[in-house]
Amino acid sequence: MSYGALPEQLRSVAGPATGPLRGQCATALQHLYGWLQVAVPQQPQLATAIPPLVQAVQLYRAGLDDACAAQLQWVIAQLHQTRVLRPTLPPL
């Protein structure tokens, strides 16, 4: 995989978002996909966030919303730490 290409499973989150947590997960997954599309070409090391994000998509698709939200919180915390060290990255 090149650093500029993100896995297809991050492109769209299938299924209707029912319930507030599920909707938050869907929104966060879609937002992070877009953010990584912009940020990874600038900072290729950010591609390390892709596998945990793919896991979050799998958890979402399995209907494990609590686990998906926990995974997303971890990914977002890691990306926030990276942004502190690299303030030129786009806002999260």
MDAnalysis code that builds the backbone (N, CA, C; Angstrom):
import MDAnalysis as mda
import numpy as np

u = mda.Universe.empty(276, n_residues=92, atom_resindex=np.repeat(np.arange(92), 3), trajectory=True)
u.add_TopologyAttr("name", ["N", "CA", "C"] * 92)
u.add_TopologyAttr("resid", np.arange(1, 93))
u.add_TopologyAttr("resname", ["MET", "SER", "TYR", "GLY", "ALA", "LEU", "PRO", "GLU", "GLN", "LEU", "ARG", "SER", "VAL", "ALA", "GLY", "PRO", "ALA", "THR", "GLY", "PRO", "LEU", "ARG", "GLY", "GLN", "CYS", "ALA", "THR", "ALA", "LEU", "GLN", "HIS", "LEU", "TYR", "GLY", "TRP", "LEU", "GLN", "VAL", "ALA", "VAL", "PRO", "GLN", "GLN", "PRO", "GLN", "LEU", "ALA", "THR", "ALA", "ILE", "PRO", "PRO", "LEU", "VAL", "GLN", "ALA", "VAL", "GLN", "LEU", "TYR", "ARG", "ALA", "GLY", "LEU", "ASP", "ASP", "ALA", "CYS", "ALA", "ALA", "GLN", "LEU", "GLN", "TRP", "VAL", "ILE", "ALA", "GLN", "LEU", "HIS", "GLN", "THR", "ARG", "VAL", "LEU", "ARG", "PRO", "THR", "LEU", "PRO", "PRO", "LEU"])
u.atoms.positions = np.array([
    [0.852, -1.180, 0.000],
    [0.000, 0.000, 0.000],
    [0.889, 1.232, 0.000],
    [0.569, 2.160, -0.867],
    [1.303, 3.415, -0.852],
    [0.736, 4.291, 0.252],
    [1.541, 5.235, 0.691],
    [1.080, 6.080, 1.783],
    [-0.063, 6.987, 1.368],
    [-0.198, 7.251, 0.081],
    [-1.272, 8.123, -0.381],
    [-2.600, 7.403, -0.530],
    [-2.619, 6.074, -0.501],
    [-3.850, 5.318, -0.702],
    [-4.331, 4.741, 0.619],
    [-5.595, 4.952, 0.888],
    [-6.181, 4.410, 2.105],
    [-7.041, 3.204, 1.736],
    [-7.142, 2.240, 2.634],
    [-7.940, 1.055, 2.344],
    [-9.386, 1.406, 2.014],
    [-9.957, 0.665, 1.074],
    [-11.330, 0.910, 0.636],
    [-12.320, 0.853, 1.792],
    [-12.077, -0.027, 2.784],
    [-13.043, -0.145, 3.869],
    [-13.139, 1.119, 4.710],
    [-12.201, 2.034, 4.573],
    [-12.301, 3.309, 5.289],
    [-13.127, 4.329, 4.508],
    [-13.315, 4.081, 3.223],
    [-13.996, 5.063, 2.371],
    [-15.447, 5.280, 2.786],
    [-16.154, 4.211, 3.037],
    [-17.559, 4.368, 3.399],
    [-17.901, 3.423, 4.535],
    [-18.793, 3.872, 5.334],
    [-19.267, 3.062, 6.448],
    [-20.683, 2.641, 6.076],
    [-20.835, 1.344, 5.781],
    [-22.120, 0.837, 5.311],
    [-23.124, 0.730, 6.440],
    [-24.379, 0.828, 6.066],
    [-25.446, 0.616, 7.020],
    [-25.924, 1.906, 7.645],
    [-27.168, 1.916, 8.046],
    [-27.711, 3.129, 8.658],
    [-27.153, 3.344, 10.062],
    [-26.985, 4.589, 10.388],
    [-26.535, 4.930, 11.743],
    [-27.779, 5.059, 12.618],
    [-27.960, 4.098, 13.516],
    [-29.103, 4.160, 14.428],
    [-28.564, 4.301, 15.837],
    [-29.100, 5.233, 16.547],
    [-28.631, 5.492, 17.896],
    [-27.515, 6.514, 17.893],
    [-27.425, 7.277, 18.982],
    [-26.434, 8.363, 19.024],
    [-24.989, 7.889, 18.954],
    [-24.636, 6.812, 19.646],
    [-23.249, 6.350, 19.628],
    [-22.869, 5.849, 18.240],
    [-23.771, 5.123, 17.601],
    [-23.507, 4.614, 16.253],
    [-23.315, 5.775, 15.279],
    [-24.154, 6.786, 15.415],
    [-24.019, 7.962, 14.554],
    [-22.703, 8.687, 14.783],
    [-22.283, 8.790, 16.050],
    [-21.006, 9.427, 16.354],
    [-19.847, 8.635, 15.762],
    [-19.938, 7.313, 15.856],
    [-18.882, 6.469, 15.282],
    [-18.807, 6.657, 13.767],
    [-19.964, 6.640, 13.114],
    [-19.998, 6.802, 11.658],
    [-19.398, 8.149, 11.259],
    [-19.780, 9.197, 11.958],
    [-19.269, 10.535, 11.653],
    [-17.756, 10.596, 11.869],
    [-17.285, 10.043, 12.974],
    [-15.841, 10.068, 13.272],
    [-15.060, 9.259, 12.246],
    [-15.572, 8.100, 11.861],
    [-14.878, 7.274, 10.866],
    [-14.756, 8.018, 9.541],
    [-15.845, 8.632, 9.108],
    [-15.812, 9.371, 7.845],
    [-14.888, 10.579, 7.928],
    [-14.924, 11.282, 9.059],
    [-14.054, 12.449, 9.239],
    [-12.574, 12.039, 9.219],
    [-12.251, 10.984, 9.961],
    [-10.852, 10.541, 10.013],
    [-10.367, 10.053, 8.663],
    [-11.233, 9.429, 7.890],
    [-10.854, 9.018, 6.537],
    [-10.428, 10.243, 5.724],
    [-11.260, 11.285, 5.747],
    [-10.933, 12.503, 5.009],
    [-9.669, 13.172, 5.528],
    [-9.528, 13.195, 6.852],
    [-8.344, 13.827, 7.448],
    [-7.074, 13.075, 7.039],
    [-7.126, 11.760, 7.093],
    [-5.945, 10.976, 6.720],
    [-5.615, 11.119, 5.240],
    [-6.627, 11.295, 4.401],
    [-6.358, 11.517, 2.978],
    [-5.489, 12.752, 2.772],
    [-5.713, 13.767, 3.584],
    [-4.940, 15.009, 3.484],
    [-3.609, 14.881, 4.219],
    [-3.627, 14.292, 5.398],
    [-2.463, 14.311, 6.283],
    [-1.388, 13.286, 5.924],
    [-1.775, 12.098, 5.477],
    [-0.773, 11.048, 5.212],
    [0.221, 11.470, 4.123],
    [-0.202, 12.100, 3.030],
    [0.801, 12.540, 2.058],
    [1.809, 13.548, 2.631],
    [1.366, 14.363, 3.613],
    [2.259, 15.330, 4.254],
    [3.190, 14.649, 5.250],
    [2.669, 13.670, 5.957],
    [3.409, 12.966, 7.014],
    [3.154, 11.462, 6.852],
    [3.927, 10.783, 5.997],
    [3.678, 9.367, 5.715],
    [3.642, 8.466, 6.956],
    [4.328, 8.859, 8.026],
    [4.315, 8.028, 9.229],
    [2.917, 7.943, 9.849],
    [2.014, 8.826, 9.477],
    [0.646, 8.763, 9.976],
    [-0.102, 7.540, 9.445],
    [0.453, 6.880, 8.460],
    [-0.173, 5.660, 7.935],
    [-0.276, 4.590, 9.011],
    [0.471, 4.726, 10.089],
    [0.357, 3.760, 11.183],
    [-1.017, 3.834, 11.856],
    [-1.753, 4.911, 11.623],
    [-3.103, 5.032, 12.174],
    [-4.129, 4.246, 11.364],
    [-3.766, 3.812, 10.172],
    [-4.730, 3.142, 9.301],
    [-5.161, 1.780, 9.841],
    [-4.248, 0.883, 10.244],
    [-4.726, -0.425, 10.750],
    [-5.677, -0.319, 11.948],
    [-5.406, 0.520, 12.966],
    [-6.382, 0.622, 14.052],
    [-7.711, 1.232, 13.601],
    [-7.648, 2.090, 12.582],
    [-8.881, 2.667, 12.063],
    [-9.683, 1.619, 11.286],
    [-8.995, 0.752, 10.573],
    [-9.667, -0.356, 9.891],
    [-10.343, -1.259, 10.925],
    [-9.677, -1.488, 12.050],
    [-10.300, -2.274, 13.125],
    [-11.577, -1.589, 13.620],
    [-11.555, -0.278, 13.738],
    [-12.746, 0.450, 14.177],
    [-13.884, 0.266, 13.175],
    [-13.567, 0.287, 11.886],
    [-14.589, 0.057, 10.856],
    [-15.169, -1.342, 11.011],
    [-14.310, -2.327, 11.239],
    [-14.788, -3.699, 11.402],
    [-15.693, -3.818, 12.625],
    [-15.333, -3.161, 13.709],
    [-16.159, -3.173, 14.909],
    [-17.508, -2.503, 14.649],
    [-17.474, -1.402, 13.912],
    [-18.698, -0.691, 13.547],
    [-19.610, -1.598, 12.732],
    [-19.049, -2.225, 11.719],
    [-19.846, -3.092, 10.849],
    [-20.397, -4.300, 11.592],
    [-19.697, -4.729, 12.633],
    [-20.165, -5.858, 13.444],
    [-21.216, -5.419, 14.461],
    [-21.492, -4.121, 14.516],
    [-22.485, -3.616, 15.462],
    [-21.955, -3.447, 16.872],
    [-20.639, -3.479, 17.030],
    [-20.010, -3.342, 18.346],
    [-19.654, -1.872, 18.578],
    [-20.696, -1.083, 18.778],
    [-20.521, 0.370, 18.829],
    [-19.648, 0.838, 19.988],
    [-19.793, 0.219, 21.158],
    [-18.952, 0.615, 22.301],
    [-17.479, 0.347, 22.013],
    [-17.189, -0.814, 21.439],
    [-15.805, -1.154, 21.106],
    [-15.279, -0.244, 20.004],
    [-16.121, 0.069, 19.032],
    [-15.732, 0.982, 17.955],
    [-15.389, 2.351, 18.534],
    [-16.243, 2.855, 19.432],
    [-16.006, 4.167, 20.038],
    [-14.710, 4.172, 20.837],
    [-14.440, 3.098, 21.568],
    [-13.195, 3.016, 22.344],
    [-11.987, 3.011, 21.408],
    [-12.084, 2.274, 20.318],
    [-10.984, 2.228, 19.340],
    [-10.773, 3.607, 18.725],
    [-11.859, 4.271, 18.398],
    [-11.751, 5.614, 17.819],
    [-11.131, 6.600, 18.804],
    [-11.503, 6.504, 20.077],
    [-10.911, 7.389, 21.081],
    [-9.404, 7.197, 21.137],
    [-8.953, 5.957, 21.058],
    [-7.519, 5.679, 21.094],
    [-6.832, 6.277, 19.867],
    [-7.408, 6.055, 18.682],
    [-6.813, 6.584, 17.444],
    [-6.759, 8.111, 17.501],
    [-7.845, 8.729, 17.908],
    [-7.893, 10.191, 17.965],
    [-6.875, 10.736, 18.960],
    [-6.717, 10.078, 20.105],
    [-5.721, 10.515, 21.089],
    [-4.318, 10.446, 20.502],
    [-4.037, 9.381, 19.762],
    [-2.717, 9.247, 19.137],
    [-2.492, 10.349, 18.096],
    [-3.527, 10.640, 17.326],
    [-3.397, 11.672, 16.296],
    [-3.257, 13.059, 16.924],
    [-3.946, 13.305, 18.031],
    [-3.788, 14.586, 18.728],
    [-2.352, 14.747, 19.232],
    [-1.779, 13.687, 19.770],
    [-0.380, 13.742, 20.221],
    [0.550, 14.058, 19.056],
    [0.284, 13.458, 17.916],
    [1.103, 13.713, 16.732],
    [0.964, 15.162, 16.293],
    [-0.253, 15.690, 16.350],
    [-0.471, 17.086, 15.954],
    [0.256, 18.050, 16.876],
    [0.398, 17.718, 18.150],
    [1.138, 18.579, 19.080],
    [2.591, 18.677, 18.624],
    [3.142, 17.554, 18.169],
    [4.532, 17.530, 17.720],
    [4.707, 18.106, 16.319],
    [3.640, 18.071, 15.527],
    [3.685, 18.557, 14.147],
    [2.516, 19.505, 13.896],
    [2.601, 20.719, 14.389],
    [1.478, 21.648, 14.300],
    [1.113, 22.059, 12.865],
    [1.945, 21.699, 11.891],
    [1.621, 22.034, 10.505],
    [0.561, 21.105, 9.914],
    [0.261, 20.009, 10.635],
    [-0.791, 19.108, 10.165],
    [-2.134, 19.823, 10.220],
    [-3.058, 19.425, 9.361],
    [-4.377, 20.082, 9.400],
    [-5.080, 19.828, 10.735],
    [-5.963, 20.731, 11.123],
    [-6.715, 20.509, 12.372],
    [-7.493, 19.205, 12.293],
    [-7.591, 18.563, 13.415],
    [-8.285, 17.283, 13.459],
    [-9.782, 17.476, 13.594],
])
